[in-house]
Amino acid sequence: MDRRIFYLLLLIFVVFIWGLTFPFMKITLYYISPVVLLAFRFIISSILLIPLIKKRNFLLEKKHLKYGLSAGFMLFLAYYFQTVGLKYTTPSQSGLITGLYVVMLPLISYFYLHIKANRGDLIAVMLGTAGLIIMSKIDFSGSYLFGDVLTLICAFFYAMQTAYVFKYSRDLDSGVFTFYQLIVVGVLSAILISYNPDISGLVVPIVIFTLIFTAALAGTFAIYINTRALMYVEPTAAGIIYVGEPMFAVLSSIIILGEIPNIYTIIGGIIIISGMLVESIDKYLAAKTTF
């Protein structure tokens, strides 16, 4: 099998795993707090990543520490708002709204990286905004509004973190850079546990499964494969595959939780995914015409 095709298939599997985390995390949040989930998930994930790092003295490198801490703080904010938001909204809406980071990224890249936004970017932003308004039931009085707003903040910080990583990762070892980001999320979450120290839910089987699944499979494995895949798959093609994450989040929520999305979520979700597709396909076609 062609190596590019092989990693394309692996990338689809990775996106499927990421989408699958939403319903399992929703269930787990009935037993433990968001910061407990994040602390154990990311500390375990960072420890599992260590054997994959080639540099033995990576902890002593100031350059990786500086940029890793900054990116890790943004990643912490993204996951914190997403996980807390998930307590107050449905997994489907959480997955769809999180996916808006793809739509936000061109605007953030314009102001932060000075990368000019094109017509496709603007169309994607308008579609994403329209989809979000519809999902909020137009009058913003939906019962999930608080969770949706927190998740929207998550999407913003995730887009910020993605732009930051894009700017500095080229001069850094990807394994070391990733380790620092993961451990920052884990440590900051662990510090916040002191405000809600109840960890009794950690003995519940579904909680144990979710921690292992999100830390090992959706964490270390998925991040490693994603990094490897981008060595053989162009980012524009990968961007189209990433659109599948909110779709898998919706499907897995229906299958696992029996969640039936309302008409607002369905219509708004379709519009949001359309915006993500416009953004990704536009970048893909632009890259094709360049070469």
C-alpha positions as CSV (number, residue, x, y, z in Angstrom):
1,M,0.0,0.0,0.0
2,D,1.2,3.5,-0.8
3,R,2.5,5.2,2.3
4,R,0.4,8.3,1.8
5,I,-2.8,6.2,1.5
6,F,-1.8,4.2,4.6
7,Y,-1.5,7.4,6.7
8,L,-4.6,8.9,5.2
9,L,-6.5,5.8,6.5
10,L,-4.7,6.1,9.9
11,L,-5.7,9.8,10.1
12,I,-9.3,8.9,9.5
13,F,-9.1,6.4,12.3
14,V,-7.5,9.0,14.6
15,V,-10.3,11.5,13.8
16,F,-12.9,8.7,14.6
17,I,-11.2,8.2,18.0
18,W,-11.3,11.9,18.7
19,G,-15.0,12.0,17.9
20,L,-15.7,9.0,20.0
21,T,-14.3,10.7,23.1
22,F,-17.2,13.1,23.4
23,P,-19.9,10.6,24.6
24,F,-17.5,8.8,26.9
25,M,-16.4,12.0,28.5
26,K,-20.0,13.1,29.0
27,I,-20.7,9.9,30.9
28,T,-17.5,10.2,33.0
29,L,-18.4,13.8,34.0
30,Y,-21.3,12.4,36.0
31,Y,-18.8,10.8,38.3
32,I,-15.7,13.1,38.4
33,S,-15.1,16.8,37.9
34,P,-13.6,18.2,34.7
35,V,-10.3,19.0,36.3
36,V,-9.9,15.5,37.7
37,L,-10.6,14.1,34.3
38,L,-8.1,16.4,32.6
39,A,-5.4,16.0,35.3
40,F,-5.3,12.2,35.1
41,R,-5.9,12.1,31.4
42,F,-3.0,14.4,30.4
43,I,-0.5,13.3,33.1
44,I,-0.9,9.7,32.0
45,S,-0.7,10.7,28.3
46,S,2.5,12.7,28.9
47,I,4.1,9.8,30.7
48,L,3.2,7.4,27.9
49,L,4.8,9.8,25.4
50,I,8.2,9.8,27.0
51,P,9.4,6.5,25.4
52,L,8.6,8.0,22.0
53,I,10.9,11.0,22.6
54,K,14.3,10.4,21.1
55,K,16.2,13.1,23.0
56,R,17.3,11.9,26.4
57,N,18.0,15.4,27.9
58,F,14.9,17.1,26.6
59,L,13.8,18.4,30.0
60,L,16.9,20.7,30.1
61,E,16.2,22.5,26.8
62,K,15.0,26.1,27.5
63,K,13.7,26.6,24.0
64,H,11.3,23.7,24.2
65,L,10.3,24.7,27.8
66,K,9.5,28.3,26.8
67,Y,7.3,27.5,23.8
68,G,5.9,24.3,25.3
69,L,4.7,26.1,28.4
70,S,3.0,28.9,26.3
71,A,1.3,26.4,23.9
72,G,0.4,24.2,26.9
73,F,-1.3,27.0,28.7
74,M,-3.5,27.7,25.6
75,L,-4.2,24.0,25.2
76,F,-5.2,23.9,28.9
77,L,-7.7,26.7,28.5
78,A,-9.1,25.0,25.4
79,Y,-9.6,21.7,27.1
80,Y,-10.8,23.2,30.4
81,F,-13.6,25.2,28.7
82,Q,-14.5,22.3,26.5
83,T,-14.7,19.8,29.3
84,V,-16.6,22.1,31.7
85,G,-18.9,23.1,28.7
86,L,-19.6,19.4,28.1
87,K,-21.3,19.2,31.5
88,Y,-23.9,21.7,30.3
89,T,-24.4,20.8,26.7
90,T,-24.8,17.6,24.6
91,P,-21.8,15.7,23.2
92,S,-23.1,16.4,19.6
93,Q,-23.2,20.2,20.1
94,S,-19.8,20.1,21.9
95,G,-18.2,18.3,19.0
96,L,-19.8,20.6,16.4
97,I,-18.9,23.8,18.2
98,T,-15.4,22.7,19.0
99,G,-15.0,22.1,15.2
100,L,-15.5,25.8,14.7
101,Y,-11.8,26.2,15.5
102,V,-11.2,25.3,11.8
103,V,-13.3,28.3,10.8
104,M,-11.7,30.6,13.4
105,L,-8.2,29.7,12.4
106,P,-7.9,31.8,9.2
107,L,-9.0,35.0,11.1
108,I,-6.5,34.3,13.9
109,S,-3.8,33.5,11.4
110,Y,-4.5,36.8,9.7
111,F,-4.0,38.9,12.9
112,Y,-1.3,36.7,14.5
113,L,0.6,35.3,11.6
114,H,-0.3,37.9,9.0
115,I,-1.6,35.3,6.6
116,K,-4.2,36.9,4.4
117,A,-7.7,35.5,4.6
118,N,-9.3,34.6,1.2
119,R,-12.9,34.5,0.0
120,G,-13.3,30.8,1.2
121,D,-12.2,31.8,4.7
122,L,-14.8,34.6,4.9
123,I,-17.6,32.3,3.6
124,A,-16.6,29.7,6.2
125,V,-16.7,32.2,9.0
126,M,-20.2,33.3,7.9
127,L,-21.5,29.7,7.7
128,G,-20.0,28.9,11.0
129,T,-21.6,31.9,12.7
130,A,-25.0,31.1,11.1
131,G,-24.8,27.5,12.2
132,L,-23.9,28.5,15.7
133,I,-26.8,31.0,15.9
134,I,-29.3,28.3,14.7
135,M,-27.9,25.7,17.2
136,S,-28.6,28.3,19.9
137,K,-32.3,28.3,18.8
138,I,-32.0,31.8,17.3
139,D,-33.2,33.6,20.4
140,F,-30.2,32.4,22.5
141,S,-32.6,31.0,25.2
142,G,-31.7,27.3,24.7
143,S,-31.1,25.2,27.8
144,Y,-27.6,24.3,26.6
145,L,-26.5,27.9,25.9
146,F,-24.1,28.2,28.8
147,G,-22.3,25.0,27.8
148,D,-22.3,26.1,24.1
149,V,-20.7,29.5,25.1
150,L,-17.9,27.7,27.1
151,T,-17.3,25.4,24.1
152,L,-17.1,28.3,21.8
153,I,-14.4,29.8,24.0
154,C,-12.7,26.4,23.8
155,A,-12.7,26.6,20.0
156,F,-11.1,30.1,20.1
157,F,-8.2,29.0,22.4
158,Y,-7.7,25.8,20.4
159,A,-7.4,27.9,17.2
160,M,-5.0,30.2,19.0
161,Q,-2.9,27.2,20.1
162,T,-2.9,25.7,16.6
163,A,-1.6,29.0,15.1
164,Y,1.0,29.3,17.9
165,V,2.2,25.7,17.3
166,F,2.3,26.3,13.5
167,K,4.5,29.4,14.1
168,Y,7.1,27.8,16.4
169,S,7.0,24.0,15.9
170,R,9.2,24.0,12.8
171,D,12.3,24.7,14.9
172,L,11.4,22.3,17.7
173,D,11.4,18.6,18.3
174,S,7.8,17.6,17.9
175,G,7.9,14.9,20.6
176,V,9.4,17.3,23.2
177,F,7.1,20.1,22.2
178,T,4.1,17.9,22.6
179,F,5.3,16.5,25.9
180,Y,5.5,20.0,27.5
181,Q,2.0,20.9,26.2
182,L,0.5,17.7,27.6
183,I,2.2,17.9,31.0
184,V,1.2,21.6,31.4
185,V,-2.5,20.7,30.9
186,G,-2.1,17.8,33.4
187,V,-0.3,19.9,36.1
188,L,-2.6,22.9,35.9
189,S,-5.7,20.7,36.1
190,A,-4.2,18.9,39.1
191,I,-3.6,22.2,40.8
192,L,-7.3,23.1,40.4
193,I,-8.4,19.7,41.9
194,S,-7.8,21.3,45.3
195,Y,-11.0,23.4,44.8
196,N,-12.9,20.1,44.3
197,P,-10.9,17.3,45.8
198,D,-13.4,14.5,45.4
199,I,-11.8,11.7,43.4
200,S,-13.9,8.9,44.6
201,G,-15.4,8.4,41.2
202,L,-12.1,7.2,39.8
203,V,-12.9,3.7,40.8
204,V,-16.0,3.5,38.6
205,P,-15.3,1.2,35.6
206,I,-16.5,3.6,32.9
207,V,-14.3,6.3,34.4
208,I,-11.3,4.0,34.3
209,F,-12.1,3.1,30.7
210,T,-12.5,6.7,29.7
211,L,-9.2,7.7,31.3
212,I,-7.3,4.9,29.5
213,F,-9.1,5.5,26.2
214,T,-8.6,9.3,26.2
215,A,-5.0,9.2,27.6
216,A,-3.6,6.3,25.6
217,L,-5.6,6.0,22.5
218,A,-7.0,9.5,21.9
219,G,-4.0,11.0,23.5
220,T,-0.5,9.6,23.0
221,F,-1.4,7.2,20.1
222,A,-3.5,9.7,18.2
223,I,-1.1,12.6,18.7
224,Y,1.9,10.5,17.6
225,I,0.1,9.1,14.5
226,N,-1.2,12.6,13.6
227,T,2.3,14.0,13.8
228,R,3.7,11.1,11.7
229,A,0.8,11.3,9.2
230,L,1.6,15.0,8.5
231,M,5.0,13.9,7.2
232,Y,3.3,12.1,4.3
233,V,-0.2,13.8,4.0
234,E,-0.4,17.4,3.0
235,P,-2.0,19.6,5.7
236,T,-4.7,20.7,3.3
237,A,-5.9,17.1,2.7
238,A,-5.6,16.5,6.5
239,G,-7.8,19.5,7.1
240,I,-10.6,17.9,5.1
241,I,-10.3,14.7,7.2
242,Y,-10.4,16.7,10.4
243,V,-13.9,17.8,9.4
244,G,-15.0,14.3,10.3
245,E,-14.4,14.8,14.0
246,P,-17.7,16.6,14.8
247,M,-19.5,14.2,12.5
248,F,-18.1,11.2,14.4
249,A,-19.0,13.0,17.7
250,V,-22.6,13.2,16.6
251,L,-22.8,9.6,15.3
252,S,-21.1,8.2,18.4
253,S,-23.4,10.2,20.7
254,I,-26.5,8.8,18.9
255,I,-25.2,5.2,19.1
256,I,-23.7,5.2,22.6
257,L,-26.0,7.6,24.4
258,G,-29.1,7.3,22.3
259,E,-29.0,11.1,21.9
260,I,-31.5,12.4,19.3
261,P,-30.3,15.8,18.1
262,N,-33.1,18.4,17.8
263,I,-33.8,20.1,14.5
264,Y,-31.7,23.2,15.5
265,T,-28.7,21.0,16.1
266,I,-29.1,19.1,12.9
267,I,-29.5,22.2,10.7
268,G,-26.9,24.2,12.5
269,G,-24.5,21.3,12.5
270,I,-24.9,20.8,8.8
271,I,-24.2,24.5,8.2
272,I,-21.1,24.4,10.5
273,I,-19.7,21.3,8.8
274,S,-20.4,23.0,5.4
275,G,-18.3,25.9,6.6
276,M,-15.5,23.6,7.7
277,L,-15.6,21.9,4.3
278,V,-15.5,25.1,2.4
279,E,-12.5,26.2,4.4
280,S,-10.6,22.9,4.0
281,I,-11.5,22.3,0.3
282,D,-10.6,25.9,-0.6
283,K,-7.2,25.5,1.0
284,Y,-6.8,22.1,-0.7
285,L,-7.6,23.5,-4.2
286,A,-5.4,26.5,-3.7
287,A,-2.5,24.2,-2.8
288,K,-3.1,22.1,-5.8
289,T,-3.0,25.1,-8.2
290,T,0.2,26.2,-6.6
291,F,2.1,23.1,-7.6
